[in-house]
């Protein structure tokens, strides 16, 4: 496998016309580093590229490649675990070289989770794999029989992972044996692709389903603590596929694709507030601010009341799950990776490494790992925002 290492710290792929991204006139634009050219009007150094690895480059006549699995990182072995559309799980070392690879039966819908040196890999082939993050050695596997669609969550000695068919599986971390599962019947109409990753707090797993319900389950046995319908009547696009988030005060936030964002009492599911902005698919909470991303926009809300603080329009572009890194809000979109100021929503940088980015990046301190839709894995060094 060929590999190229980036030896320069700054590069500029070209200028972008004002208004390419809604409300982003004058935004710095970084082009594809795989096609380097000498920098002109050197941009601010918000980040630099350490290395990139071509894991699953587009094949001849392949149309619209899309990578949906966020990378994972093992800090002890300094191994990045990347899952790609060709069905391979790979471990990539700190030099950008592939250390190991493991073949599964199908493309991946979501990324791995690394805990204590073990990578828990949700297979699109319906198998949950436990692999040694440093070597790729298989420790165990659990056959769920349904395409798995969320990053696994490890809690209370269990691995929790949801399928595309609205089933949440709980598997014992020690040996991969089944512990319990919870399933809801999908609606009869159209649904949004994806599934809700459970949030676990104090022995309770909060998770959404495509029928418009959010449910609180006991992690010990899968028993229902409470359930609440968020999307009302109907049969299409009722999905609560966003992963629930919780603030420091214990308030729960969930998004219905149809009915908007909800703040709920975590102990009872009682409504605190609702803002009826449809099309939101992911949430992120930080302090007193709730960030939401989805169809054509990225928003920030005051978490206590739901008041809109700012909205960043994207035109026809879709925004996927945002992450924080060194004071910036990184938002993957169908056209590029946006670097937004969390306080204002102003876009500082737009970077397209090739065919946009669907998988959320993974931040490990100053280092950020990005998997482009072209199947290239990047290691970025973040410099952050002054002040």
TAUR-V920712 format. One line per field, one symbol per residue. ss: DSSP state (H for helix, E for strand, C for the rest). burial: I if it has 24 or more other C-alpha atoms within 12 Angstrom, else O. A space follows every 10 residues. Layout:
ss->???
burial->???
This chain:
ss->CCCEECCCCC CCCCCCCCCC CCCCCCCEEE CCHHHCCCCC CCCCCCEEEE EEEECCCCCC CCCCCCCCCC CEEECCCCEE EEECCCCEEE EECCCCCEEE EEECCCCCCC CCEEECCEEE EECCCCEEEE EECCCCCEEE EEECCCCECC CCEEECCEEE EEECCCEEEE EECCCCCEEE EEECCCCCCC CCCCCCCCEE ECCEEEEECC CCEEEEEECC CCCEEEEEEC CCCCCCCCCC CCCCEECCCC EEEEEECCCE EEEEECCCCC EEEEECCCCE EEEEEECCEE EEEEEEEEEE EECCCCCEEE EEEEEEEEEC CCEEECCEEE EEECCCEEEE ECCCCCEEEE ECCCCCCCCC CEEECCEEEE ECCCCEEEEE EECCCCC
burial->OOOIOIOOII IIIIIOOOOO IIIIOOIIII IIIIOOOOOO OOIIIIIIII IIIIIIIOOO OOOOIIIIII IIIIOOOIII IIIIIIIIII IIIIOIIIII IIIIOOIIII IIIIIOIIII IIIIIIIIII IIIIIIIIOI IIIIOIIIII IIIIIOOIII IIIIIIIIII IIIOOIOIII IIIOOIIOOO IIIIIIIIII IOOIIIIIII IIIIIIIIII IIOOOIIIII IOOOOOIIII IIIIIIIOOO IIIIIIIIII IIIIIIIOIO OOIIIOIIII IIIIIIOOII IIIIIIIIII IIIIOIOIOI IIIIOOIIII IIIIIIIIII IIIIIIIIII IIIIIIIIII IIIIIIIIII IIIIOOIIII IIIIIIIIII IIOIOOO
